[in-house]
Amino acid sequence: MSDKCCSSQSSQITLKSNRLPPNPCSSQTSLADKSDRTESASYCSNKNEELGNSATKTDCCSREILQEDFLSSLGEKIEFRIHGMDGPSCALTIEKGLRGLKGIQEVKVNYNTANLQIVVEDRSCFDLAESKVQKLGYRMEPLAKTRNARIFKVVGMDCGSCAKSIENHLSTLPAVKNVSVNFSTGKMKIEHDNSIDEIVSEVSKIGYKASLLSDSSKSNESPEAISGNGGIIFSGVLIVLGLIGSITGISTFITTLLYAIAMVISGYKPVKSAYFSIKSRSLDMNVLMSAAAIGAALIGEWLEGATVVWLFALGNILQNMSIEKTRSSIRNLMDLSPPEAFVKEGAELIKKPVEAVSVGDILIVKPGDKIPLDGKIADGESSVNQAPITGESIPVDKGEGDTVYAGTINESGALEIRVTKLVEDTTIAKIIHLVEEAQQQKAPKQAFVDRFASIYTPIVFIIALAVMAFPPLIGLGMWGEWFYKGLELLVVACPCALVISTPVAIVSAIGNAAKNGVLIKGGTFLEKAGAINAIAFDKTGTLTEGRPKVSQIIPLEITENQLLTIALTLEEYSTHPIAKSIVEYARNDGIQSKSGELFQNIAGKGVQATLDGEVYYAGNLKLFEEKIVSLRNVKKTVHQLQGQGKTVVMIGTNTKIMGIIAIADTIRPTTVMALDGLKQAGIKEVVMLTGDNEGTAKMISKEANVSRYFADLLPEDKVNTIKQLQREGKRIAMVGDGINDAPALATADLGIAMGAAGTDTAMETADIVLMADNLEKLPYTVTISRKALKIIKQNIWFSLIVKFVALSLIFPGWLTLWLAVLSDTGAAIIVILNALRLLKVNE
């Protein structure tokens, strides 16, 4: 396929292929079974007649169809995100690798967006493509960008098996193409052809409540909890009345009736959910609890059955209330940006929804108001509280030309802001998207627990059936006795506490970290951050400011102010970074320049100018060695300063040296405190990597108090150094800017980018992102990660111990059915509450 239909160069379309694709304007018209076919431009008009009844008549030769429909008509098209590319050549490598595969019709890799568009004959080819990409050293994940994909909020799930049941049930519907339910975030992503109402109806059949995210986000209250409380209270009262009646000798029929009514009220939802779970071949907790309750009623244990379903329903409500607290961490981020903005149009101020604001519009933000969209200040000065984005507690002074972010707070002066990003592209929107993605990813421990539960549950279920039937058959006891023990086993088979132990902790930790300006890109990286014992830092721009500053002034024959006055006069017209640092320092010190003339740049050496009739110079040692001036008294000082990694600027005339100014890349004010905090958090070794010489590296390493340093490193040397540290047995994180240090960040066990506020590339490349441009958040990141790991281990062990204790109490006859339910739901609530402690971890 070479020519586009109806191109300006030709009015013909030529398709050459042994197996030709469908018509570029209609997926229903086939051009197969022809090896070479040429159609005239009239083809387009014919197609437009066929499309005449559509809502929008688009010429088949339009840009949209050529770029989208024509490409997709070749086969099945899906987009992927590629991880691991560190240059455009990587994109080319992937394209070449995939184009050679059978069944791949079209491949396009965009390095800037890390996006892969691929068109294949059928879906089986995607597995082949994924395998090839992995062999090339990269990783690909699908981007679910489809017109019919929607996200719903689901209320009522209290463990991972609920999510699985919903997935299984909806997957049986022909109109549902793909469905993914995440218990931790309470969200369902579904690709479907039927209506939203039908999806909501199908979810309600299983016993849960679904609503489109745009509607459900308007309310933070859980409708399930509100509507279910009355029934729980009423059924609880009935059970108490029945218990009192049995003690006081009231008719057995009345007490049984009270228990039966209580069972129906509390058990309606789980039994209904159990029915659809069985129908969709799921073995979840609703099935197990319903079987236990119904079985108890069949053998006459009405009190036990009523208590089972009541405790189960109560436990579900308590679990939902607790889990909602973890989910609210991301909702709080969503509420940061105001829904409306004041837009300046001529002399008028018009209030608009943020969705209606365009790039380039001027917003007016009053003191105390939140900034609605990302932009640059066009007029005004103010202090802006950037805590929602960067976690910084101190407001930042902003003026004309400075960047501001949606969701931050204008503290003092009124601002005019020129919008630079639409609402869906703002930094806060990207943060929310990344956090939601992170919360949906399974950590290694969570994946292990899920696999364990998927094996454990059916095994215990089969054992429970065997316990009910086998012993009585061989005469080891009564049917009723063993049936009751089997019911207890059914309840104990629910691994709810175990399955819920990990995801709630991960969601809590990631949500809290996001609130504090730290983006952890998933449970895997949370675990890795908690396990690292060494951290390597890039020096320039990470441990240091990344730009030269005046570090030392040594006046010789004049005062310091006089020396700075001469230096400012000589350097103020230069664009060299060293000159700029001297000018900035002098002006900040209130120094005024003198009147000079005959300014001249001396290539590679310095500058000169005439002041008060005398020629003055500012330059390096080489410049003054050419003069008749004696350097005997200053050479030693110059060499000492250079040995410390400083750049030396000498000020003087043809006959004398008047002073020395030393320039250096200074260490960040927060560096020492941050590195000390890391050591207190349990990091055993802090390493500095730099391309600077040994002298500079040694000086900075002493100031920063790092454990080791490696100097004179090229980018590839940094990668080798990381590998060397890994060979020494260290689990190491690399901290850099996310762009220049990409190879080292990718090689380390964990890549951490800093100063990523507003920087899309840095936010995409690293495993963990520090939004603020400082290291203060690192100790907090390590602390919350380690605490999360500790709580996950506590939850897993607690869940397993409770489960095995309950199992061991069944056969001696010490465990009752209601106690088995209490052990399961009680353990689930305890592990949730334990995980919620992560929401309170502060810096």
Secondary structure, 3 states (H helix, E strand, C coil): CCCCCCCCCCCCEEEECCCCCCCCCCCCCCCCCCCEEEECCHHHHHHHHHCCCCCCCCCCCCHHHHHHHHHHCCCEEEEEEEECCCCHHHHHHHHHHHHCCCCEEEEEEECCCCEEEEEECCCHHHHHHHHHHHHCCCEEEEECCCCCEEEEEEECCCCHHHHHHHHHHHHCCCCEEEEEEECCCCEEEEEECCCHHHHHHHHHHCCCEEEEHHHHCCCCCCHHHHHHHHHHHHHHHHHHHHHHHHHHCCCHHHHHHHHHHHHHHHHHHHHHHHHHHHHCCCCCHHHHHHHHHHHHHHCCCHHHHHHHHHHHHHHHHHHHHHHHHHHHHHHHHHCCCCCEEEEEECCEEEEEEHHHCCCCCEEEECCCCECCCCEEEEECCEEEECHHHHCCCCCEEECCCCEECCCCEECCCCEEEEECCCHHHCHHHHHHHHHHHHHHCCCHHHHHHHHHHHHHHHHHHHHHHHHHHHHHHCCCCCHHHHHHHHHHHHHHCCCHHHHHHCHHHHHHHHHHHHHCCEEECCHHHHHHHHHCCEEEEEHHHHHEEEEEEEEEEEECCCCHHHHHHHHHHHHCCCCCHHHHHHHHHHHHCCCCCCCEEEEEEECCCEEEEEECCEEEEEECHHHHHCCCCCCCCCHHHHHHHHHCCCEEEEEECCCCEEEEEEEEEEECCCHHHHHHHHHHCCCCEEEEECCCCHHHHHHHHHHHCCCEEECCCCHHHHHHHHHHHHHCCCCEEEEECCCCCHHHHHHCCEEEEECCCCCHHHHHHCCEEECCCCCCHHHHHHHHHHHHHHHHHHHHHHHHHHHHHHHHHHCCCCCCHHHHHHHHHHHHHHHHHHHHHHHHCCC
